[in-house]
Amino acid sequence: MLSSLYIQNYALIERLDITFEDGFSVITGETGAGKSIMLGAIGLLLGQRADSKAIRQGAGKCVIEAHFDIKGTPTALFLHEQGLDDGDECILRREVLASGKSRAFINDTPVQLNVMKELGESLIDIHSQHQNLLLNNEGFQLNVLDILADDMPLLTDYKGCYQAWKRAQTELQRLREEAERNKADEDYVRFQLTQLQEAHLQADEQETLEQEAEMLDHAEDIKTALYKSSQLLDGDERSLLMALKDCQSSLQGISKVFPVAQELADRLDSSYIELKDIADEISAREESVEFNPARLEEVTERLNTLYTLQKKHHVDSVAALMEIEADYQHRLDNITSSDDQIVEMERNCEALRQKLIEMGKKLTKAREKAAKAVEERMIFSLQRLGMPNVRFQVVVSSKEEPGQKGLDSVSYLFSANKSGALQDISSVASGGEIARVMLSLKEMLAGEARFNTIIFDEIDTGVSGEIASRMASMMENMAAGSDSETQLQGGRQVISITHLPQIAARGKVHYKVYKKDNEHETVSHIKRLTDEERIEEIAKMLSGDSVTEAALQNAKELLKGVGCN
């Protein structure tokens, strides 16, 4: 329940701070006094787009804050899941800055606007005059029927299956388009793959070949250097090893008279062994190196093949070429297997479609059952509102293809008379008839949707007299949470913005919106009327600004039912 509303610096409102009660309340005021401005401010708490132009001139920001009593409602669970719970009260606040930016808060915690929107729409249902246009909207008509059919679990499952079907269709289309493109490129792909496969690419091959080519290209230089080194180490009597052997013998010859010489001789012996080993290896390497023009040509040709492929495919390594080869192989595999993939996806799509149709049939059955109940309840309600010969029909027809919300198209047909063909309600109903139809629909929805607070913005447009009194009775019943047909239990808060005295007099609480001029501007205000003020206000609604004694007496008679005298 909306317990209080605070508005600061919004349009003509400088500061508004007012409390509300449960039950049926009414708001009156002259046209342009600011009733729609107040609703616009509440709309910001429901996630509507913020406009910096709505900020009161000269102010840096506007603030709208609403307090709700949520004790015993599902809202408490939602807040707990979002980590925003704060006892039995919920506070929504929206701040709009002059720069155009806005901020949203729930229980003083910053939140994304979509979170506030989801929460706000579960707390308040606002019926404004433009909503009457929704009667011609198939989506609105279908949504009303689904709420009354209580088929949301079915609809949720259906939507999940529908999305899976759509995804499968998208994938099937992608496979078909890809197969068409690939088949057009099949010869090209096959040629490129064959060329790479014939190259018999191997990882690290290029580096090994480049090293071998470098060695073959310098074979004579290498062999000359090895031969020279071999000769210097162990070539003739002047070689390094021969000199080292002589040195070792000289040291051993004096070892008896100079003991240190033996240690030095032993060290020379170790060096001799190592150098002899090196000399043998150099000699062996020399014999293995030979100038081989044929092998050099073979290696060069292989490298040229690799370089040509790399240049062609704009890469710089054999590893990259092997990746391209694998990609071409994958593309060719897809080309050859695309028909099988398409057939499999077609089967999947058809299976999902059949499942969707079966789920849709269950939805249709629930809707058709609800449609009969809606027709009966609407006729009953509209007859109470002064339309004794009304005919109302909910037509549920099949679509050619499954849609996002089922297999059905829904339309509301209407006639206020016994004769004449039933037609779409928006094309044949008058303004007053549409107002009564919408109130009847809202009465049904209120019982099913369990809104805590319902605000009607001049839903009484086009009616007067006894019909207005009956509409007031319906709103009173909605506030009490029961009506003569459904016996719904559990009260709610209903607020009606009205120009009709018959409705204004039925409110448990009466608020008046008015404008007041100061030296610089016009400012909107709202106040709760006392019993005496209510009598005068309703008398003005009956007779205009010139309040007569008869109007005052009439106002008192209207107010007797709510305890005023």
Order of alpha helices (4+ residues) and beta strands (2+ residues): beta-beta-beta-alpha-beta-alpha-beta-beta-beta-alpha-beta-alpha-alpha-alpha-alpha-alpha-alpha-alpha-alpha-alpha-beta-beta-beta-alpha-alpha-beta-alpha-beta-alpha-beta-beta-alpha-alpha
